[in-house]
Every structure is written in structure tokens, then in C-alpha cells.
Amino acid sequence: MKKKEKPVARARTRYTDYTVNEPMELMTFLAAKMPQASRTKLKSLLAKRVVLVDNTITTQYNFPLKAGMKVQISREKNHKEFHNKLLKIVYEDAYLIVIEKMPGLLSVGTERQKERTAYHILSEYVARTSGNRNSRVQVVHRLDRDTSGLMMFAKDEHTQHTLREHWHQIVTDRRYVAVVTDEMERDAGTVVSWLTDHTLYVSSSPTDDGGQKSITHYRTIKRGSGLSLVELQLETGRRNQIRVHMQDLGHPLAGDGRYGFEEVNPLGRLALHAFKLCFYHPVTGEQMRFETPYPAPFKQLFLKK
């Protein structure tokens, strides 16, 4: 009986990959791999930022390569790349898309807003690139409108179902960074409460009142100027969980008019960013890890004047 092959999640064919076998400068390597291209053409590729070394854009023509490094060259013209100021694609394969969402963008539609959403933008994109105008992404989880950061969508209903049904087994790490009001008393801790979802808000109880048990771990990164920079790790993922739990601690998020104080809004937005997402691929089982830096405006609040 023929052994069934393990499925492979092939990312979009954006790049041609090469492995470096011996030390040499980047220009020499490119010339060897693309002998038909002139030196001017190769320099143009570098200037257009379409050459990567170990997944990092590299424009230095004499960059020193070492054996084992990976060089990638874009196979697509710039106009075919996805560009949208409201979100960017971090990863894509045949089964899912991981994005970084900007603040102010809804994850999915509401009765009032159906088109300016991450779901709508990505559905238009997959319909265009797949050649099937009926193609749509599938919702797996959400971020609040004013929360920025990493989230993922499935490309088919089976993958969506797998992710939703086995979320806690598949997702191994979800972390956020937030700016909260006042200076945190503790360096680290855990908030446990039972959350009940109402139409306009989420309520919290320290004891089981029939709500959903919810757990958030936190670590204080910096304090200053009446604010704190806090890293948060979700053990459960309820609606508004972080916002409610920080309110429970007496340190609501800056910019949170619902669970905090409207007048404490140094960034002009809800100060919450999903910076880390780690999970096992729902089809291949591969460990996937995605991370973005803390947003610069968050860190700038704590720079010494």
C-alpha cells in the first residue's frame, strides 16, 4: 500500500530560493545564479528591495554571505504585490493567511460597516489572485477595531473548522503589548475571572457566576509618567478579555473609553497590539511563529525626556 504523503502548505510563490554553499559577496552570488543579467540589472534588483538574505531585505551589493545562508529573489513585479494601508500580509499559503491589522480597521463586517473590513479586503484579494471571483477568506478569530496586530484567516471552510474546533490545542502562544494607566504595582501576575458577554459590554466576576472562566498572564515591562507598558499572554481568548482584566486590576488600557477613562488617551487610540502568534499549522502540523515589534509610539511614551 502506498504511503500517504504529508500535506505541504506552500506559501505564495513570491520568491526563488537559493542556498549559499560557500562564502562570497552577494553580488558575486547573484551574478552566478543569474548569468544572463547585467551588473546594472542586479544592482537594480537590490535597489528595488526584492532580494532577501535569511528573510531580511538586503540592498548592500557586497554583503558577505556565509555557507548555509538562504538568498531569496522576488519572482513578482511590484504591481502584483499586495498593498493596503490598513493591513499587510505577513504569511500566506494554500490554507491560511496571517496578517498584521492596523488600528481602526474592523476584523469583520457589521450591519453598518460591511466593506471597510479585513475580511472584505482579503476576500477581494483572494478572489483576484485565485481567478475565482467567488473565493472568500474564512473568519477564525477577531481583533477589536482599535486593536492592532497579528491575526489569521482560513482560506477554506475545512481549515476554518479545524482551527475553531481545536483552537486551544493548535494555538500555543498569543501575546499582546499594552499601555495601561498608572504604574503597575507588581512585575508579573495572573488575572482569573468569569466573563459574561452582554450586548454592549463584558462583565467580570471573581467567582463562578455562570460566565466563562478567563485567564490572562501579565508582565510589566516599563513604568513611567503615570503609565505602564505591559506584556499580556492569553490562556483563554474571550471577547474584550484583556480590556476587562486590566480594568479588574485597576489599570485599564490607555485610550479605552469603555472600560477605562476617555481622558487618558496619549496615543489617540486603544493602546493594545497583538505582537505574537504561534500555532501548529492546521494541515501540515508545522510549528508556525510570527512576531512583530512593539509599536514605536508605545515605546516612545517611556523614553526619558
N, C-alpha and C positions, 0 to 999 in steps of 0.2 A: 504494500500500500504506500503510495507516495505521501511523504510528509508534507503537511500543510505549511506553507510559507508564512512567516510572521508578517503582518501588515507593516508597511513603511509609510510614515507621514512625510511626504515630500513637500518641502517648502516651495513657494513660488520660484520658478527658475530665473531669479534675478541675476545670478552670478555664475561665472565659470570659475571653478575652484582649481587651484594648483597647490601642490605641496613642495616646499623647498627641500632639496636634497643635500645641498652644500652651501656654505656661507658665500654671499655675494651681495653687491648693491642691488637695490630694487630695479633701477633702470636696466642693468645688465640682465636681470632675470626676465623682465618684461620683453626685452629685445629677443631673448632666446625663445620665449613662448609665442611671440607674435612677430616672426621674422619678416612678414610682409609689411609691417607698419614702420613708418619712418620715425626717427628720433623726435621730430616735431609732433607727430601724431601721438606718440607715447607720452610726451610732456603734456599734451592737451588732455589726455585721459586723467593724468594726475591733477591738473588744474581744475578739471570738472568734478573732482572728488568722487570718482567712481571706482577707485582702486582701494581695496581694504587689505590690511595685514593683520591677521589674527582678529578679524571682526572690527578693526579700527580704521577709519578713513585715514589714508596716508598720502600726502602730496609731495613729500621730500624725495626727489629722484635718486639721491644717493643713500637712502635709508638702508642701514646694514641688516640684511636678512641672515637668519641662522637656520641651520638644518632643523626640520620639523615644523617650521612656521607654515601658516596657510595664507596664500595670496588669493584674493577674490577680485574679479573684474566684472563690472556690471554688463549684462547682456542686453539691457533695455535702454531705449532712448529716454531722455529726461521727460518727454511729454507723456510717456506711458506710466510713469511713476505716479503713485497716489499722493495727492497734495490736498490737504484740507486744514485750515487754520484751527478747526475745532477739535480735531483728533489726528493722531498719527498711528499707522500700523507698525507695531513692534515685531510681530511674527505672523506668518500665515502659512498654512499647508492645506492639504485637501480636506481636512476635517474641522479646523478651527482657525479663528483669528484672535490674536491678542493685540489690544490697542492701549494707547495712553490717551485718556479723555481730558479735555481742558475744562476748567470750571465754567459753569453757566450752561453746559450742554446736557439736556436730558438723555438718560440712557435709552428709554423707550417712550413711545407716544402717550399722550393723554387726550382727553376729549378736546381740549383747547389747542394742544400742540402735537401735530402728527408728523410734520416734515422735518423740523429742525431738531433731529434726534440722532444719536449714534446709530440706532437701529436703521433708520431711514437712509442715512449716508452710506452705511456699509452695504445695505441691501442693494442700493443703486450701483455701488461699485462691483459687487459680485455678479449682478445681472449683466453689467457691461463687460467684465473681463471673462466671464464664462460663456458669453454668447447666448445665454438663456435669459430672456427678459423676465421670466417668472421666478428666477432664483432669488432666495431671501436668506438672510442670516437668521439664526435661531437664538432667542434670549436664554441665557444661562443664569446670570445674576445681574445685579444692578448697583450703580453708584448714585448717590443723591445728585441732583442737578449741580449744586455748588461744590461738590467734592471732585477733585481731580485725581488722575492716576490710572493704574492698570486695571483692566477688566477684559473678559473674553466672551466671544460669541461662538456658537457652533455653526457649522455650515450645512448640517443636515439634521433631521429630527432624531435619528438613531443616536448620534453623538450627543445631541442635546439631552436626550432621555438618560443616557449613561451618566453624564455629568451631574444631572439633577438628582438622580436616584442614588448615586454613590458619592455625592459631594464630599462628605467628611472623610471618606477613605481615599479619594483621589487628590483633594487639595491638602497639601502638607504644611503650607505656611502662607498666611496673608497678614501683611503688616502695613500700618499706616503711620504717618507722622502728622502731628497736630500742634498748633499753638493754642494754649489754654490760658484762661485768665488767672491772675495771681501766681505766686510762686509755690510750687508743689512742696508739700511737707516731707514726702517720702521719695526715696530714689527709685523704688520699684514696688510693685504690688499687684494684686488681682481684685477685680470687682466681679461679684456674683450677685445676680438678682433675677427676678422673674418678670419678664416684659410682656405687657398686654398691648396689642395693636388696636388703636382706635382710629377713627376716620382721619382726624387732623393731627394726631399726636400719638406718642407711645408712652405708656405709664410704666413705672418700675416699682417693684415691691421687694424688700429684703427677705421675705419668706414666701413660700409657695402659695400663691393665691389663685392658682389655675392658669397663670401665664406660662410663657416658655422660659425655661432656665437658660440664662445667658451669661457667658464668661468672657471677660476682657482682661488681658495682662498688659501692664504698662511699665514703662521705664523712663525716668526723667533724664533728658539729655542736657538741657541748659536752663538756667533761671536768670531773670534779669528784667528790670524796668516794669515790674508788676506783671510779668508774663512767664510762661514756661514752655519749652519745646519738649514734646513728649512723643515717644515711640510706643505704638499700641499694636498688640498681636491678638487677633480674634481666635478664640477657641470655638465660638459659635458665631453665626452671621445673621443676626436679626435686623429688621428694619430700624434704622436710627440708633443702633446699639451703642456705638462709640459716643455719640452725642448725648444720649441719656445717661450712660455710665459716668461720663466726665461731669455731668450735672450732679449725679449722685455723690461724687467725690467733693463737690463744692468748687470745681474748676471747669466750668463749661467752656466749650470751644470759643475762641475769638471769632466774632462775626456770626454767631449763632443766635439769631433773633427769636427762635422758637424755644430753645432750651437754655438760653443764656441771656445776655444783655446786648441790645442793639447798639448801645453807645460804645461798647468795647469792640471795635472793628478796625484794627490798624492796617489791615490788608485790603479792605473793601470787598471781602469775600469770606465765605466759610473757610476757616484755616485748617483744612483736612485734606490729606493727599495719600492715596494708596500707592506706596512706593515699592512693594514687594509682593510677588505672586509666584508660588511654587506648587507644582502639581505633577501627578503621573499622567502621561498622555492617555486619554480615554480609549484609544485604539491600539497604540503600539506599546504602551506601558513605560515608555521612556520618561525619565525624570526631566521635567522642564523647569527652568528657573529664569525669572525675569525680575529686573530691579531697575528703578530709576533713581537719580539723586534726589535728596531733599530739595524742594523748590527753593531757589535762591532768595526770594522775598521772605520766606520763613526764617532762614538763617540770618539774613541781614538785620532782623529785629533785635538780634542778640550780639551784634558787633559792638564793641566798646567805642563809644563816641570820643 
